[in-house]
Every structure is written in structure tokens, then in C-alpha cells.
Amino acid sequence: MVRIAVVTGGNKGVGFEICRQLADKVTVVLTARDEKRGADAVARLHSSGLPDVVFHQLDVTDPASIASLANFIDSRFGKLDILVNNAGIASTIVDEESFWSLGLPSEVIDEKAKQVKKTIKQTFEGAQKCLETNYYGAKNVTQALLTLLLKSTSPRLVNISSKLGKLEEYLKDVKDEALMEKKGWSSNVSGYVMSKAALNAYTRVLAKKYPSLCANAVSPGFVASDMTFFKGTFTAEEGARGPVRLALMPDGGPSGQYFWMMQDSTF
């Protein structure tokens, strides 16, 4: 029986590469917020000899869009085998030239240098949007597709994640920079870190609640993408390998775990 995979944010970067690496093994539903960009991405995959890819529009922050995708998967396939929650945004406004002059090659930039505050700016609205997309968006998509996933004989959930952080009182504190510093938050990229920390926690909850569902979180590494001005340490192809490995993992593999690229790591 043909296996079906959904990849969110699949029109570019790591998401597109995940779709490409999966497409010669399973049928892929590539989703993107922008219909033209999504359709163009599918056309590129078709032209490269990967016909088993279809497009469906998805805005992970829009309940109606999520419901439309769920209805499409149900009516066309009747089940879902793999869900890769890749869609995500950063919570900051970054000056590119200043950012790279700092020479901080880490997956998530923290306050290792005073210049970071001048280079990376986070607003409350940006932090809120980041959580809505990276955490709540992934959670709401998963909940909408969970019944279809559980119809699979080998369901796989892969959440594209990052480093950890704390969650308590975060959105309230992010409005006040002095309070953020007093409580030990990073005032620059904490929205991104918190959204991924929440996603990690949600991954573990799902793995425990649904034993038949192999659910894991994975960081693709510091990938060269539009979020890093295409100057990251790893290529999109390299970053996609870990998520794809988890998506295609044989039965009996780990669940509720966090991976750094291809390596098992810790929460």
C-alpha cells in the first residue's frame, strides 16, 4: 500500500529538500502558505523525475486552511502515514550585515556579545507570531490530522525543532525588556527558542499518549536558508537527512526523542 506524507512549509529550504528526499519512496503532499510558490515547487520536483508529489495550500495559523487540508487528505487518501511539521518563522528583525559581522555560528544566536542587541530585535508581535506559527500551528495541524495518522499501520510524526528554553509566563514577560533580563530570558530570540521548546514538549506528550505513533523532534542544524541569509553551516540537503530518516524509520524505532541532525540527543 502506498504511504502518504504531508510536509508543511515545503516550498523552500529544508522543507523542499525533505519533500524531494521522500518523494521517491512515498507520495508527498507538499504544502505551502503561498499557492504559487507551492505549485512552482511541485513543478520543480515533477520536472526532476519525481511525479508522486501533489500540492495543497496550507497556512498553519488559519483553522479553515488546516481543516481544508485534513478534508483533502481524508477524501483522497483516507489515511496519513507521515506528518512532518516543518513550517516555521523567526521572531526577530535582523540586520544582515551586522549579524554576520558578529561571527556567532550557532543554531540559535544568544547574548554572547553585546552587539547582538543592536543586530537582532524582537518585538512582542514577532514573538507572538512565532509561537502561533512554530508551536500552535504545528500542534493544530497535528490535531487535525491525528485521526488520519492513527489509521496508518506505521504512523510517523516528525517535528522540526531547535534548542530549548523555558515557557512559564513567557508571553507576558516578553513585553518588558527589563523583566525579560531580570528573569534570565534572552530578549533577542527567545520567541523562537520558546516556540521550539514547546514543540519538543508536545512531541513527548504525543509519544506517550499514543504508543502506536512514532513521534520525534529533530533539529536540522544551522542550515543555509533565507532565515540565515543562506550562510549557515549546512546545506538544506544535509539538514533534511535527519527528518527524512525519522519519517522513514522502521517499526520499533525510538519515539518521544529529540535528535540533532542524524544523532540522538537530549531534551
MIVOZA-99736 format. One record per residue (C-alpha): residue number from 1; residue in three letters; z, y, x. Coordinates in nm, 2 decimals. Layout:
// residues N
NUM:ala:Z:Y:X .
...
// end
This chain:
// residues 267
1:met:0.00:0.00:0.00 .
2:val:-0.09:0.35:0.12 .
3:arg:0.20:0.55:0.24 .
4:ile:0.22:0.92:0.13 .
5:ala:0.37:1.20:0.34 .
6:val:0.44:1.56:0.24 .
7:val:0.47:1.82:0.52 .
8:thr:0.59:2.17:0.43 .
9:gly:0.46:2.47:0.63 .
10:gly:0.18:2.25:0.75 .
11:asn:-0.09:2.51:0.81 .
12:lys:0.00:2.61:1.17 .
13:gly:0.21:2.53:1.48 .
14:val:0.43:2.23:1.48 .
15:gly:0.37:2.17:1.11 .
16:phe:0.00:2.14:1.15 .
17:glu:0.04:1.91:1.45 .
18:ile:0.28:1.69:1.25 .
19:cys:0.01:1.66:0.99 .
20:arg:-0.25:1.58:1.25 .
21:gln:-0.04:1.31:1.41 .
22:leu:0.05:1.15:1.08 .
23:ala:-0.30:1.17:0.92 .
24:asp:-0.45:0.86:1.10 .
25:lys:-0.16:0.65:0.98 .
26:val:-0.07:0.78:0.63 .
27:thr:-0.21:1.00:0.36 .
28:val:-0.08:1.35:0.42 .
29:val:-0.02:1.63:0.16 .
30:leu:-0.03:1.94:0.38 .
31:thr:0.15:2.23:0.21 .
32:ala:0.15:2.60:0.28 .
33:arg:0.25:2.92:0.11 .
34:asp:-0.09:3.08:0.16 .
35:glu:-0.36:2.88:-0.02 .
36:lys:-0.65:2.99:0.20 .
37:arg:-0.46:2.92:0.52 .
38:gly:-0.36:2.58:0.39 .
39:ala:-0.71:2.49:0.27 .
40:asp:-0.85:2.60:0.61 .
41:ala:-0.60:2.38:0.79 .
42:val:-0.70:2.08:0.58 .
43:ala:-1.07:2.16:0.65 .
44:arg:-1.00:2.16:1.03 .
45:leu:-0.83:1.82:1.00 .
46:his:-1.12:1.68:0.80 .
47:ser:-1.37:1.81:1.05 .
48:ser:-1.18:1.63:1.33 .
49:gly:-1.22:1.30:1.16 .
50:leu:-0.90:1.28:0.95 .
51:pro:-1.01:1.26:0.59 .
52:asp:-0.68:1.14:0.44 .
53:val:-0.53:1.49:0.41 .
54:val:-0.50:1.69:0.09 .
55:phe:-0.37:2.04:0.03 .
56:his:-0.12:2.17:-0.22 .
57:gln:0.02:2.52:-0.23 .
58:leu:0.40:2.54:-0.18 .
59:asp:0.64:2.83:-0.15 .
60:val:0.97:2.67:-0.07 .
61:thr:1.16:2.97:-0.22 .
62:asp:0.98:2.95:-0.55 .
63:pro:1.12:2.70:-0.80 .
64:ala:0.79:2.70:-1.00 .
65:ser:0.59:2.62:-0.69 .
66:ile:0.83:2.34:-0.59 .
67:ala:0.80:2.19:-0.95 .
68:ser:0.42:2.21:-0.93 .
69:leu:0.42:2.01:-0.61 .
70:ala:0.66:1.75:-0.75 .
71:asn:0.44:1.71:-1.06 .
72:phe:0.13:1.67:-0.84 .
73:ile:0.28:1.40:-0.62 .
74:asp:0.41:1.22:-0.93 .
75:ser:0.08:1.23:-1.12 .
76:arg:-0.14:1.15:-0.82 .
77:phe:0.06:0.90:-0.62 .
78:gly:0.37:0.80:-0.83 .
79:lys:0.59:0.80:-0.53 .
80:leu:0.66:0.96:-0.19 .
81:asp:0.73:0.78:0.14 .
82:ile:0.78:1.06:0.39 .
83:leu:0.90:1.42:0.35 .
84:val:0.90:1.65:0.65 .
85:asn:1.08:1.98:0.58 .
86:asn:0.91:2.20:0.84 .
87:ala:0.87:2.53:0.67 .
88:gly:1.09:2.80:0.82 .
89:ile:1.12:3.15:0.93 .
90:ala:1.33:3.35:1.19 .
91:ser:1.59:3.60:1.07 .
92:thr:1.52:3.87:1.32 .
93:ile:1.29:4.16:1.42 .
94:val:1.18:4.11:1.78 .
95:asp:1.02:4.34:2.03 .
96:glu:0.79:4.11:2.21 .
97:glu:0.77:4.28:2.55 .
98:ser:1.14:4.33:2.57 .
99:phe:1.21:3.98:2.45 .
100:trp:1.01:3.81:2.74 .
101:ser:1.14:4.05:3.00 .
102:leu:1.49:3.90:2.95 .
103:gly:1.38:3.56:3.08 .
104:leu:1.60:3.36:2.84 .
105:pro:1.42:3.02:2.80 .
106:ser:1.65:2.87:2.54 .
107:glu:1.57:2.74:2.19 .
108:val:1.77:3.00:2.02 .
109:ile:1.85:3.32:2.21 .
110:asp:2.22:3.42:2.20 .
111:glu:2.41:3.70:2.36 .
112:lys:2.37:3.60:2.72 .
113:ala:2.26:3.95:2.81 .
114:lys:2.34:4.30:2.67 .
115:gln:1.98:4.37:2.64 .
116:val:1.94:4.12:2.36 .
117:lys:2.09:4.35:2.11 .
118:lys:1.82:4.60:2.19 .
119:thr:1.55:4.34:2.18 .
120:ile:1.64:4.13:1.87 .
121:lys:1.75:4.30:1.55 .
122:gln:1.89:4.11:1.25 .
123:thr:1.92:4.27:0.90 .
124:phe:2.12:4.13:0.61 .
125:glu:1.80:4.09:0.42 .
126:gly:1.64:3.90:0.71 .
127:ala:1.94:3.67:0.73 .
128:gln:1.95:3.61:0.36 .
129:lys:1.58:3.53:0.35 .
130:cys:1.62:3.30:0.65 .
131:leu:1.89:3.10:0.46 .
132:glu:1.68:3.10:0.14 .
133:thr:1.38:2.95:0.33 .
134:asn:1.52:2.73:0.60 .
135:tyr:1.82:2.58:0.42 .
136:tyr:1.79:2.63:0.04 .
137:gly:1.41:2.60:0.05 .
138:ala:1.43:2.26:0.23 .
139:lys:1.72:2.15:0.00 .
140:asn:1.54:2.24:-0.32 .
141:val:1.22:2.07:-0.21 .
142:thr:1.41:1.76:-0.12 .
143:gln:1.60:1.75:-0.45 .
144:ala:1.27:1.80:-0.65 .
145:leu:1.11:1.51:-0.46 .
146:leu:1.41:1.28:-0.42 .
147:thr:1.34:1.06:-0.72 .
148:leu:0.99:1.00:-0.58 .
149:leu:1.12:0.93:-0.23 .
150:leu:1.36:0.68:-0.37 .
151:lys:1.07:0.49:-0.53 .
152:ser:0.94:0.41:-0.18 .
153:thr:1.03:0.08:-0.02 .
154:ser:1.09:0.27:0.31 .
155:pro:1.16:0.64:0.24 .
156:arg:1.19:0.88:0.53 .
157:leu:1.32:1.24:0.53 .
158:val:1.28:1.45:0.85 .
159:asn:1.43:1.79:0.86 .
160:ile:1.31:2.02:1.14 .
161:ser:1.62:2.17:1.28 .
162:ser:1.78:2.36:1.57 .
163:lys:2.12:2.44:1.72 .
164:leu:2.44:2.45:1.53 .
165:gly:2.67:2.73:1.40 .
166:lys:2.94:2.80:1.16 .
167:leu:2.89:2.86:0.79 .
168:glu:3.21:3.00:0.63 .
169:glu:3.18:3.35:0.50 .
170:tyr:2.86:3.39:0.69 .
171:leu:2.65:3.60:0.45 .
172:lys:2.95:3.83:0.37 .
173:asp:3.02:3.89:0.74 .
174:val:2.66:3.95:0.84 .
175:lys:2.66:4.28:0.66 .
176:asp:2.92:4.42:0.91 .
177:glu:2.83:4.40:1.28 .
178:ala:3.18:4.48:1.39 .
179:leu:3.32:4.20:1.17 .
180:met:3.04:3.97:1.30 .
181:glu:3.15:4.03:1.66 .
182:lys:3.52:4.00:1.58 .
183:lys:3.47:3.66:1.42 .
184:gly:3.25:3.54:1.70 .
185:trp:2.92:3.53:1.53 .
186:ser:2.60:3.61:1.72 .
187:ser:2.48:3.92:1.55 .
188:asn:2.12:3.87:1.67 .
189:val:2.00:3.53:1.55 .
190:ser:2.29:3.39:1.35 .
191:gly:2.09:3.37:1.03 .
192:tyr:1.85:3.13:1.20 .
193:val:2.13:2.92:1.36 .
194:met:2.33:2.91:1.03 .
195:ser:2.04:2.80:0.83 .
196:lys:1.97:2.51:1.06 .
197:ala:2.34:2.42:1.08 .
198:ala:2.35:2.39:0.70 .
199:leu:2.03:2.18:0.71 .
200:asn:2.19:1.95:0.96 .
201:ala:2.50:1.91:0.74 .
202:tyr:2.28:1.84:0.43 .
203:thr:2.09:1.58:0.62 .
204:arg:2.41:1.39:0.69 .
205:val:2.52:1.42:0.33 .
206:leu:2.19:1.27:0.20 .
207:ala:2.20:0.99:0.46 .
208:lys:2.55:0.89:0.34 .
209:lys:2.48:0.93:-0.03 .
210:tyr:2.15:0.74:-0.03 .
211:pro:2.17:0.44:0.21 .
212:ser:1.81:0.34:0.14 .
213:leu:1.69:0.68:0.26 .
214:cys:1.64:0.72:0.63 .
215:ala:1.72:1.09:0.68 .
216:asn:1.74:1.26:1.01 .
217:ala:1.73:1.61:1.16 .
218:val:1.53:1.69:1.47 .
219:ser:1.46:1.99:1.70 .
220:pro:1.11:2.01:1.82 .
221:gly:1.22:2.21:2.13 .
222:phe:1.13:2.56:2.24 .
223:val:0.77:2.54:2.12 .
224:ala:0.50:2.79:2.19 .
225:ser:0.43:2.93:1.84 .
226:asp:0.40:3.25:1.66 .
227:met:0.78:3.27:1.65 .
228:thr:0.79:3.27:2.03 .
229:phe:0.48:3.47:2.08 .
230:phe:0.31:3.15:2.20 .
231:lys:0.51:3.14:2.52 .
232:gly:0.75:2.86:2.46 .
233:thr:0.83:2.57:2.69 .
234:phe:0.65:2.30:2.49 .
235:thr:0.32:2.27:2.31 .
236:ala:0.30:2.21:1.94 .
237:glu:0.17:1.87:2.01 .
238:glu:0.48:1.79:2.22 .
239:gly:0.71:1.94:1.96 .
240:ala:0.56:1.73:1.68 .
241:arg:0.61:1.40:1.85 .
242:gly:0.98:1.37:1.77 .
243:pro:0.94:1.44:1.40 .
244:val:0.64:1.21:1.37 .
245:arg:0.84:0.93:1.54 .
246:leu:1.12:0.97:1.29 .
247:ala:0.87:0.98:1.00 .
248:leu:0.72:0.65:1.11 .
249:met:1.04:0.48:1.22 .
250:pro:1.06:0.11:1.13 .
251:asp:1.32:0.00:0.88 .
252:gly:1.67:-0.04:1.03 .
253:gly:1.65:0.27:1.24 .
254:pro:1.92:0.54:1.26 .
255:ser:1.99:0.77:0.97 .
256:gly:2.21:1.08:0.94 .
257:gln:2.14:1.17:1.31 .
258:tyr:2.03:1.47:1.50 .
259:phe:1.76:1.44:1.76 .
260:trp:1.64:1.67:2.04 .
261:met:1.27:1.61:2.05 .
262:met:1.25:1.24:2.13 .
263:gln:1.61:1.20:2.23 .
264:asp:1.91:1.11:2.01 .
265:ser:2.16:1.39:2.03 .
266:thr:2.48:1.51:1.85 .
267:phe:2.56:1.74:1.57 .
// end
